[in-house]
Amino acid sequence: MYLENNYYKLISMQGKDLSGVFHIALCPDCDVYRGHFPDNPVSPGVCNIQTIIECAEKLTGQPLQIRSIRRCRMTTVATPATCPELEVNINLIPTGTGYSISSSISDNNCTYIEMKGEVTV
């Protein structure tokens, strides 16, 4: 299931080759937030990871699957109320089977998640 236009909306994309910065807006009316602490909605880690993958797919122009996650660190919780707009930073390096990915989701105040791993086409 794709999260774009449901969980988040893409505001802008700046990219060169296999690196990009995506400016997104979280959608507070998304069903995910109704089920994930309705009175105090937070962004689930799995949705953050899927958002990163969807942005990486825009850079490659191909569907991607996670092969492995070497490191995934959620440093604080993102919520549509406290951080309605975020930046997704992606750096991809081609490998024999896909790409090595280094990524983060942040705003001007903090980094919410950092992830490094391998994705395949």
Protein Blocks (a to p, Z undefined) as FASTA:
>chain_A
ZZehklpccfbdcdehjaccddddddfkbmklmmnopllccddfklmmmmmmmmmmmmno
pacddfbdfbdcdfbdcdfklmmbccddddddddfklcadddddddfkbcfbdcdddddZ
Z
